[in-house]
Amino acid sequence: METIAKTEKQLRQERAVAWAKRLLASKRELEKKMDDDVQNNPKVKELVNQIRKM
């Protein structure tokens, strides 16, 4: 019984790690897109400049 509980705990941990890795990859993709938008989209660039001036 203890082995089964340990395995279930291990599975939960592995799922949590996999979920965290997917979340981090999504965050990086969004940050990259945001950086691209700031550099290449004049409207976004102007809005970011306005926010920074506040």
PDB file of N, CA, C, O and CB in Angstrom:
ATOM      1  N   MET A   1       0.824  -1.200   0.000  1.00  0.00           N
ATOM      2  CA  MET A   1       0.000   0.000   0.000  1.00  0.00           C
ATOM      3  C   MET A   1       0.863   1.257   0.000  1.00  0.00           C
ATOM      4  O   MET A   1       0.549   2.242  -0.668  1.00  0.00           O
ATOM      5  CB  MET A   1      -0.935   0.002   1.207  1.00  0.00           C
ATOM      6  N   GLU A   2       1.955   1.207   0.759  1.00  0.00           N
ATOM      7  CA  GLU A   2       2.844   2.353   0.835  1.00  0.00           C
ATOM      8  C   GLU A   2       3.475   2.639  -0.533  1.00  0.00           C
ATOM      9  O   GLU A   2       3.663   3.797  -0.909  1.00  0.00           O
ATOM     10  CB  GLU A   2       3.935   2.112   1.891  1.00  0.00           C
ATOM     11  N   THR A   3       3.801   1.569  -1.273  1.00  0.00           N
ATOM     12  CA  THR A   3       4.393   1.730  -2.604  1.00  0.00           C
ATOM     13  C   THR A   3       3.408   2.387  -3.556  1.00  0.00           C
ATOM     14  O   THR A   3       3.790   3.232  -4.365  1.00  0.00           O
ATOM     15  CB  THR A   3       4.841   0.374  -3.163  1.00  0.00           C
ATOM     16  N   ILE A   4       2.150   2.002  -3.463  1.00  0.00           N
ATOM     17  CA  ILE A   4       1.124   2.595  -4.327  1.00  0.00           C
ATOM     18  C   ILE A   4       0.966   4.072  -4.005  1.00  0.00           C
ATOM     19  O   ILE A   4       0.882   4.898  -4.913  1.00  0.00           O
ATOM     20  CB  ILE A   4      -0.228   1.861  -4.163  1.00  0.00           C
ATOM     21  N   ALA A   5       0.925   4.410  -2.733  1.00  0.00           N
ATOM     22  CA  ALA A   5       0.799   5.810  -2.326  1.00  0.00           C
ATOM     23  C   ALA A   5       2.007   6.605  -2.813  1.00  0.00           C
ATOM     24  O   ALA A   5       1.866   7.743  -3.261  1.00  0.00           O
ATOM     25  CB  ALA A   5       0.659   5.926  -0.787  1.00  0.00           C
ATOM     26  N   LYS A   6       3.173   6.016  -2.726  1.00  0.00           N
ATOM     27  CA  LYS A   6       4.379   6.690  -3.166  1.00  0.00           C
ATOM     28  C   LYS A   6       4.320   6.913  -4.684  1.00  0.00           C
ATOM     29  O   LYS A   6       4.682   7.981  -5.177  1.00  0.00           O
ATOM     30  CB  LYS A   6       5.634   5.872  -2.775  1.00  0.00           C
ATOM     31  N   THR A   7       3.873   5.915  -5.396  1.00  0.00           N
ATOM     32  CA  THR A   7       3.768   6.023  -6.843  1.00  0.00           C
ATOM     33  C   THR A   7       2.755   7.092  -7.222  1.00  0.00           C
ATOM     34  O   THR A   7       3.004   7.873  -8.140  1.00  0.00           O
ATOM     35  CB  THR A   7       3.377   4.674  -7.459  1.00  0.00           C
ATOM     36  N   GLU A   8       1.621   7.144  -6.537  1.00  0.00           N
ATOM     37  CA  GLU A   8       0.611   8.173  -6.812  1.00  0.00           C
ATOM     38  C   GLU A   8       1.175   9.559  -6.528  1.00  0.00           C
ATOM     39  O   GLU A   8       0.932  10.501  -7.283  1.00  0.00           O
ATOM     40  CB  GLU A   8      -0.659   7.932  -5.968  1.00  0.00           C
ATOM     41  N   LYS A   9       1.924   9.681  -5.443  1.00  0.00           N
ATOM     42  CA  LYS A   9       2.545  10.960  -5.118  1.00  0.00           C
ATOM     43  C   LYS A   9       3.551  11.336  -6.202  1.00  0.00           C
ATOM     44  O   LYS A   9       3.625  12.491  -6.622  1.00  0.00           O
ATOM     45  CB  LYS A   9       3.233  10.900  -3.732  1.00  0.00           C
ATOM     46  N   GLN A  10       4.306  10.369  -6.640  1.00  0.00           N
ATOM     47  CA  GLN A  10       5.294  10.598  -7.692  1.00  0.00           C
ATOM     48  C   GLN A  10       4.601  11.034  -8.992  1.00  0.00           C
ATOM     49  O   GLN A  10       5.070  11.946  -9.672  1.00  0.00           O
ATOM     50  CB  GLN A  10       6.136   9.320  -7.931  1.00  0.00           C
ATOM     51  N   LEU A  11       3.496  10.384  -9.327  1.00  0.00           N
ATOM     52  CA  LEU A  11       2.745  10.752 -10.526  1.00  0.00           C
ATOM     53  C   LEU A  11       2.227  12.181 -10.437  1.00  0.00           C
ATOM     54  O   LEU A  11       2.311  12.932 -11.409  1.00  0.00           O
ATOM     55  CB  LEU A  11       1.582   9.788 -10.740  1.00  0.00           C
ATOM     56  N   ARG A  12       1.693  12.564  -9.280  1.00  0.00           N
ATOM     57  CA  ARG A  12       1.211  13.933  -9.085  1.00  0.00           C
ATOM     58  C   ARG A  12       2.350  14.935  -9.260  1.00  0.00           C
ATOM     59  O   ARG A  12       2.181  15.983  -9.883  1.00  0.00           O
ATOM     60  CB  ARG A  12       0.575  14.088  -7.690  1.00  0.00           C
ATOM     61  N   GLN A  13       3.496  14.602  -8.707  1.00  0.00           N
ATOM     62  CA  GLN A  13       4.653  15.492  -8.828  1.00  0.00           C
ATOM     63  C   GLN A  13       5.100  15.613 -10.287  1.00  0.00           C
ATOM     64  O   GLN A  13       5.419  16.708 -10.751  1.00  0.00           O
ATOM     65  CB  GLN A  13       5.817  14.981  -7.957  1.00  0.00           C
ATOM     66  N   GLU A  14       5.124  14.496 -11.003  1.00  0.00           N
ATOM     67  CA  GLU A  14       5.522  14.521 -12.405  1.00  0.00           C
ATOM     68  C   GLU A  14       4.536  15.337 -13.240  1.00  0.00           C
ATOM     69  O   GLU A  14       4.938  16.092 -14.124  1.00  0.00           O
ATOM     70  CB  GLU A  14       5.626  13.095 -12.954  1.00  0.00           C
ATOM     71  N   ARG A  15       3.258  15.180 -12.956  1.00  0.00           N
ATOM     72  CA  ARG A  15       2.245  15.973 -13.665  1.00  0.00           C
ATOM     73  C   ARG A  15       2.400  17.454 -13.354  1.00  0.00           C
ATOM     74  O   ARG A  15       2.262  18.298 -14.239  1.00  0.00           O
ATOM     75  CB  ARG A  15       0.830  15.503 -13.290  1.00  0.00           C
ATOM     76  N   ALA A  16       2.687  17.766 -12.100  1.00  0.00           N
ATOM     77  CA  ALA A  16       2.874  19.171 -11.708  1.00  0.00           C
ATOM     78  C   ALA A  16       4.087  19.765 -12.415  1.00  0.00           C
ATOM     79  O   ALA A  16       4.046  20.911 -12.862  1.00  0.00           O
ATOM     80  CB  ALA A  16       3.041  19.293 -10.174  1.00  0.00           C
ATOM     81  N   VAL A  17       5.150  19.000 -12.518  1.00  0.00           N
ATOM     82  CA  VAL A  17       6.354  19.479 -13.206  1.00  0.00           C
ATOM     83  C   VAL A  17       6.061  19.685 -14.688  1.00  0.00           C
ATOM     84  O   VAL A  17       6.467  20.693 -15.266  1.00  0.00           O
ATOM     85  CB  VAL A  17       7.527  18.483 -13.021  1.00  0.00           C
ATOM     86  N   ALA A  18       5.363  18.744 -15.301  1.00  0.00           N
ATOM     87  CA  ALA A  18       5.028  18.866 -16.720  1.00  0.00           C
ATOM     88  C   ALA A  18       4.138  20.089 -16.953  1.00  0.00           C
ATOM     89  O   ALA A  18       4.333  20.825 -17.920  1.00  0.00           O
ATOM     90  CB  ALA A  18       4.326  17.584 -17.225  1.00  0.00           C
ATOM     91  N   TRP A  19       3.168  20.302 -16.074  1.00  0.00           N
ATOM     92  CA  TRP A  19       2.276  21.465 -16.192  1.00  0.00           C
ATOM     93  C   TRP A  19       3.074  22.756 -16.040  1.00  0.00           C
ATOM     94  O   TRP A  19       2.862  23.712 -16.786  1.00  0.00           O
ATOM     95  CB  TRP A  19       1.146  21.403 -15.128  1.00  0.00           C
ATOM     96  N   ALA A  20       3.990  22.784 -15.077  1.00  0.00           N
ATOM     97  CA  ALA A  20       4.800  23.983 -14.852  1.00  0.00           C
ATOM     98  C   ALA A  20       5.686  24.273 -16.062  1.00  0.00           C
ATOM     99  O   ALA A  20       5.871  25.432 -16.432  1.00  0.00           O
ATOM    100  CB  ALA A  20       5.665  23.821 -13.587  1.00  0.00           C
ATOM    101  N   LYS A  21       6.230  23.235 -16.674  1.00  0.00           N
ATOM    102  CA  LYS A  21       7.066  23.427 -17.866  1.00  0.00           C
ATOM    103  C   LYS A  21       6.247  23.985 -19.022  1.00  0.00           C
ATOM    104  O   LYS A  21       6.715  24.864 -19.746  1.00  0.00           O
ATOM    105  CB  LYS A  21       7.724  22.102 -18.281  1.00  0.00           C
ATOM    106  N   ARG A  22       5.021  23.479 -19.200  1.00  0.00           N
ATOM    107  CA  ARG A  22       4.148  24.003 -20.264  1.00  0.00           C
ATOM    108  C   ARG A  22       3.787  25.460 -19.988  1.00  0.00           C
ATOM    109  O   ARG A  22       3.773  26.286 -20.901  1.00  0.00           O
ATOM    110  CB  ARG A  22       2.860  23.149 -20.386  1.00  0.00           C
ATOM    111  N   LEU A  23       3.499  25.764 -18.746  1.00  0.00           N
ATOM    112  CA  LEU A  23       3.158  27.131 -18.359  1.00  0.00           C
ATOM    113  C   LEU A  23       4.331  28.082 -18.612  1.00  0.00           C
ATOM    114  O   LEU A  23       4.140  29.189 -19.114  1.00  0.00           O
ATOM    115  CB  LEU A  23       2.746  27.179 -16.880  1.00  0.00           C
ATOM    116  N   LEU A  24       5.525  27.653 -18.269  1.00  0.00           N
ATOM    117  CA  LEU A  24       6.714  28.471 -18.489  1.00  0.00           C
ATOM    118  C   LEU A  24       6.967  28.679 -19.988  1.00  0.00           C
ATOM    119  O   LEU A  24       7.340  29.774 -20.409  1.00  0.00           O
ATOM    120  CB  LEU A  24       7.940  27.816 -17.827  1.00  0.00           C
ATOM    121  N   ALA A  25       6.766  27.632 -20.788  1.00  0.00           N
ATOM    122  CA  ALA A  25       6.946  27.762 -22.233  1.00  0.00           C
ATOM    123  C   ALA A  25       5.929  28.752 -22.808  1.00  0.00           C
ATOM    124  O   ALA A  25       6.275  29.560 -23.670  1.00  0.00           O
ATOM    125  CB  ALA A  25       6.807  26.385 -22.923  1.00  0.00           C
ATOM    126  N   SER A  26       4.692  28.696 -22.342  1.00  0.00           N
ATOM    127  CA  SER A  26       3.667  29.633 -22.795  1.00  0.00           C
ATOM    128  C   SER A  26       4.032  31.062 -22.410  1.00  0.00           C
ATOM    129  O   SER A  26       3.858  31.993 -23.196  1.00  0.00           O
ATOM    130  CB  SER A  26       2.300  29.259 -22.208  1.00  0.00           C
ATOM    131  N   LYS A  27       4.536  31.222 -21.199  1.00  0.00           N
ATOM    132  CA  LYS A  27       4.947  32.549 -20.733  1.00  0.00           C
ATOM    133  C   LYS A  27       6.055  33.095 -21.627  1.00  0.00           C
ATOM    134  O   LYS A  27       6.026  34.263 -22.017  1.00  0.00           O
ATOM    135  CB  LYS A  27       5.421  32.491 -19.259  1.00  0.00           C
ATOM    136  N   ARG A  28       7.021  32.258 -21.946  1.00  0.00           N
ATOM    137  CA  ARG A  28       8.131  32.692 -22.805  1.00  0.00           C
ATOM    138  C   ARG A  28       7.636  33.073 -24.197  1.00  0.00           C
ATOM    139  O   ARG A  28       8.096  34.058 -24.774  1.00  0.00           O
ATOM    140  CB  ARG A  28       9.191  31.584 -22.912  1.00  0.00           C
ATOM    141  N   GLU A  29       6.695  32.287 -24.739  1.00  0.00           N
ATOM    142  CA  GLU A  29       6.124  32.614 -26.052  1.00  0.00           C
ATOM    143  C   GLU A  29       5.414  33.964 -26.018  1.00  0.00           C
ATOM    144  O   GLU A  29       5.570  34.778 -26.928  1.00  0.00           O
ATOM    145  CB  GLU A  29       5.145  31.515 -26.503  1.00  0.00           C
ATOM    146  N   LEU A  30       4.635  34.196 -24.967  1.00  0.00           N
ATOM    147  CA  LEU A  30       3.924  35.467 -24.842  1.00  0.00           C
ATOM    148  C   LEU A  30       4.896  36.641 -24.684  1.00  0.00           C
ATOM    149  O   LEU A  30       4.688  37.708 -25.262  1.00  0.00           O
ATOM    150  CB  LEU A  30       2.964  35.419 -23.651  1.00  0.00           C
ATOM    151  N   GLU A  31       5.945  36.437 -23.906  1.00  0.00           N
ATOM    152  CA  GLU A  31       6.937  37.494 -23.737  1.00  0.00           C
ATOM    153  C   GLU A  31       7.634  37.802 -25.070  1.00  0.00           C
ATOM    154  O   GLU A  31       7.887  38.964 -25.389  1.00  0.00           O
ATOM    155  CB  GLU A  31       7.975  37.089 -22.669  1.00  0.00           C
ATOM    156  N   LYS A  32       7.939  36.762 -25.837  1.00  0.00           N
ATOM    157  CA  LYS A  32       8.588  36.963 -27.134  1.00  0.00           C
ATOM    158  C   LYS A  32       7.659  37.733 -28.072  1.00  0.00           C
ATOM    159  O   LYS A  32       8.090  38.659 -28.759  1.00  0.00           O
ATOM    160  CB  LYS A  32       8.987  35.604 -27.763  1.00  0.00           C
ATOM    161  N   LYS A  33       6.384  37.346 -28.096  1.00  0.00           N
ATOM    162  CA  LYS A  33       5.424  38.036 -28.949  1.00  0.00           C
ATOM    163  C   LYS A  33       5.269  39.490 -28.512  1.00  0.00           C
ATOM    164  O   LYS A  33       5.188  40.394 -29.344  1.00  0.00           O
ATOM    165  CB  LYS A  33       4.064  37.321 -28.920  1.00  0.00           C
ATOM    166  N   MET A  34       5.228  39.703 -27.208  1.00  0.00           N
ATOM    167  CA  MET A  34       5.105  41.055 -26.683  1.00  0.00           C
ATOM    168  C   MET A  34       6.315  41.903 -27.102  1.00  0.00           C
ATOM    169  O   MET A  34       6.157  43.045 -27.535  1.00  0.00           O
ATOM    170  CB  MET A  34       4.970  41.026 -25.145  1.00  0.00           C
ATOM    171  N   ASP A  35       7.510  41.342 -26.970  1.00  0.00           N
ATOM    172  CA  ASP A  35       8.714  42.068 -27.375  1.00  0.00           C
ATOM    173  C   ASP A  35       8.687  42.389 -28.865  1.00  0.00           C
ATOM    174  O   ASP A  35       9.057  43.489 -29.275  1.00  0.00           O
ATOM    175  CB  ASP A  35       9.967  41.255 -27.036  1.00  0.00           C
ATOM    176  N   ASP A  36       8.248  41.423 -29.674  1.00  0.00           N
ATOM    177  CA  ASP A  36       8.141  41.653 -31.115  1.00  0.00           C
ATOM    178  C   ASP A  36       7.142  42.771 -31.411  1.00  0.00           C
ATOM    179  O   ASP A  36       7.392  43.636 -32.250  1.00  0.00           O
ATOM    180  CB  ASP A  36       7.722  40.360 -31.838  1.00  0.00           C
ATOM    181  N   ASP A  37       6.009  42.740 -30.710  1.00  0.00           N
ATOM    182  CA  ASP A  37       4.991  43.775 -30.915  1.00  0.00           C
ATOM    183  C   ASP A  37       5.520  45.157 -30.527  1.00  0.00           C
ATOM    184  O   ASP A  37       5.265  46.143 -31.219  1.00  0.00           O
ATOM    185  CB  ASP A  37       3.728  43.448 -30.101  1.00  0.00           C
ATOM    186  N   VAL A  38       6.253  45.219 -29.426  1.00  0.00           N
ATOM    187  CA  VAL A  38       6.785  46.509 -28.973  1.00  0.00           C
ATOM    188  C   VAL A  38       7.770  47.050 -30.010  1.00  0.00           C
ATOM    189  O   VAL A  38       7.811  48.255 -30.259  1.00  0.00           O
ATOM    190  CB  VAL A  38       7.477  46.367 -27.582  1.00  0.00           C
ATOM    191  N   GLN A  39       8.550  46.174 -30.605  1.00  0.00           N
ATOM    192  CA  GLN A  39       9.554  46.617 -31.564  1.00  0.00           C
ATOM    193  C   GLN A  39       8.959  46.914 -32.944  1.00  0.00           C
ATOM    194  O   GLN A  39       9.408  47.842 -33.617  1.00  0.00           O
ATOM    195  CB  GLN A  39      10.637  45.568 -31.690  1.00  0.00           C
ATOM    196  N   ASN A  40       7.966  46.148 -33.369  1.00  0.00           N
ATOM    197  CA  ASN A  40       7.508  46.207 -34.757  1.00  0.00           C
ATOM    198  C   ASN A  40       6.159  46.875 -34.974  1.00  0.00           C
ATOM    199  O   ASN A  40       5.817  47.207 -36.109  1.00  0.00           O
ATOM    200  CB  ASN A  40       7.446  44.846 -35.297  1.00  0.00           C
ATOM    201  N   ASN A  41       5.391  47.076 -33.923  1.00  0.00           N
ATOM    202  CA  ASN A  41       4.060  47.665 -34.073  1.00  0.00           C
ATOM    203  C   ASN A  41       4.096  49.086 -33.511  1.00  0.00           C
ATOM    204  O   ASN A  41       4.225  49.275 -32.302  1.00  0.00           O
ATOM    205  CB  ASN A  41       2.968  46.799 -33.348  1.00  0.00           C
ATOM    206  N   PRO A  42       3.981  50.086 -34.391  1.00  0.00           N
ATOM    207  CA  PRO A  42       4.098  51.481 -33.920  1.00  0.00           C
ATOM    208  C   PRO A  42       3.065  51.865 -32.865  1.00  0.00           C
ATOM    209  O   PRO A  42       3.376  52.630 -31.953  1.00  0.00           O
ATOM    210  CB  PRO A  42       3.971  52.422 -35.088  1.00  0.00           C
ATOM    211  N   LYS A  43       1.852  51.352 -32.973  1.00  0.00           N
ATOM    212  CA  LYS A  43       0.821  51.687 -31.981  1.00  0.00           C
ATOM    213  C   LYS A  43       1.198  51.148 -30.610  1.00  0.00           C
ATOM    214  O   LYS A  43       1.091  51.848 -29.603  1.00  0.00           O
ATOM    215  CB  LYS A  43      -0.546  51.128 -32.409  1.00  0.00           C
ATOM    216  N   VAL A  44       1.639  49.899 -30.583  1.00  0.00           N
ATOM    217  CA  VAL A  44       2.034  49.285 -29.312  1.00  0.00           C
ATOM    218  C   VAL A  44       3.251  50.003 -28.745  1.00  0.00           C
ATOM    219  O   VAL A  44       3.329  50.260 -27.544  1.00  0.00           O
ATOM    220  CB  VAL A  44       2.336  47.778 -29.497  1.00  0.00           C
ATOM    221  N   LYS A  45       4.186  50.320 -29.611  1.00  0.00           N
ATOM    222  CA  LYS A  45       5.399  51.019 -29.180  1.00  0.00           C
ATOM    223  C   LYS A  45       5.053  52.358 -28.526  1.00  0.00           C
ATOM    224  O   LYS A  45       5.619  52.717 -27.493  1.00  0.00           O
ATOM    225  CB  LYS A  45       6.343  51.242 -30.376  1.00  0.00           C
ATOM    226  N   GLU A  46       4.123  53.087 -29.132  1.00  0.00           N
ATOM    227  CA  GLU A  46       3.710  54.385 -28.586  1.00  0.00           C
ATOM    228  C   GLU A  46       3.016  54.214 -27.235  1.00  0.00           C
ATOM    229  O   GLU A  46       3.263  54.985 -26.308  1.00  0.00           O
ATOM    230  CB  GLU A  46       2.774  55.110 -29.572  1.00  0.00           C
ATOM    231  N   LEU A  47       2.154  53.212 -27.123  1.00  0.00           N
ATOM    232  CA  LEU A  47       1.469  52.967 -25.851  1.00  0.00           C
ATOM    233  C   LEU A  47       2.458  52.600 -24.751  1.00  0.00           C
ATOM    234  O   LEU A  47       2.328  53.065 -23.618  1.00  0.00           O
ATOM    235  CB  LEU A  47       0.429  51.855 -26.011  1.00  0.00           C
ATOM    236  N   VAL A  48       3.430  51.781 -25.072  1.00  0.00           N
ATOM    237  CA  VAL A  48       4.440  51.397 -24.079  1.00  0.00           C
ATOM    238  C   VAL A  48       5.234  52.629 -23.638  1.00  0.00           C
ATOM    239  O   VAL A  48       5.522  52.799 -22.454  1.00  0.00           O
ATOM    240  CB  VAL A  48       5.397  50.312 -24.656  1.00  0.00           C
ATOM    241  N   ASN A  49       5.579  53.474 -24.590  1.00  0.00           N
ATOM    242  CA  ASN A  49       6.298  54.710 -24.243  1.00  0.00           C
ATOM    243  C   ASN A  49       5.457  55.601 -23.327  1.00  0.00           C
ATOM    244  O   ASN A  49       5.981  56.195 -22.385  1.00  0.00           O
ATOM    245  CB  ASN A  49       6.682  55.485 -25.521  1.00  0.00           C
ATOM    246  N   GLN A  50       4.172  55.690 -23.598  1.00  0.00           N
ATOM    247  CA  GLN A  50       3.285  56.501 -22.746  1.00  0.00           C
ATOM    248  C   GLN A  50       3.220  55.939 -21.337  1.00  0.00           C
ATOM    249  O   GLN A  50       3.256  56.688 -20.360  1.00  0.00           O
ATOM    250  CB  GLN A  50       1.871  56.570 -23.345  1.00  0.00           C
ATOM    251  N   ILE A  51       3.126  54.630 -21.234  1.00  0.00           N
ATOM    252  CA  ILE A  51       3.052  53.983 -19.913  1.00  0.00           C
ATOM    253  C   ILE A  51       4.344  54.218 -19.147  1.00  0.00           C
ATOM    254  O   ILE A  51       4.316  54.490 -17.947  1.00  0.00           O
ATOM    255  CB  ILE A  51       2.780  52.460 -20.053  1.00  0.00           C
ATOM    256  N   ARG A  52       5.476  54.114 -19.834  1.00  0.00           N
ATOM    257  CA  ARG A  52       6.761  54.304 -19.166  1.00  0.00           C
ATOM    258  C   ARG A  52       6.940  55.724 -18.658  1.00  0.00           C
ATOM    259  O   ARG A  52       7.657  55.949 -17.683  1.00  0.00           O
ATOM    260  CB  ARG A  52       7.891  53.955 -20.104  1.00  0.00           C
ATOM    261  N   LYS A  53       6.292  56.689 -19.314  1.00  0.00           N
ATOM    262  CA  LYS A  53       6.404  58.094 -18.908  1.00  0.00           C
ATOM    263  C   LYS A  53       5.591  58.388 -17.654  1.00  0.00           C
ATOM    264  O   LYS A  53       5.832  59.401 -16.998  1.00  0.00           O
ATOM    265  CB  LYS A  53       5.948  59.008 -20.039  1.00  0.00           C
ATOM    266  N   MET A  54       4.646  57.541 -17.306  1.00  0.00           N
ATOM    267  CA  MET A  54       3.769  57.776 -16.154  1.00  0.00           C
ATOM    268  C   MET A  54       4.513  57.755 -14.851  1.00  0.00           C
ATOM    269  O   MET A  54       3.911  57.937 -13.793  1.00  0.00           O
ATOM    270  CB  MET A  54       2.674  56.756 -16.114  1.00  0.00           C
TER     271      MET A  54
END
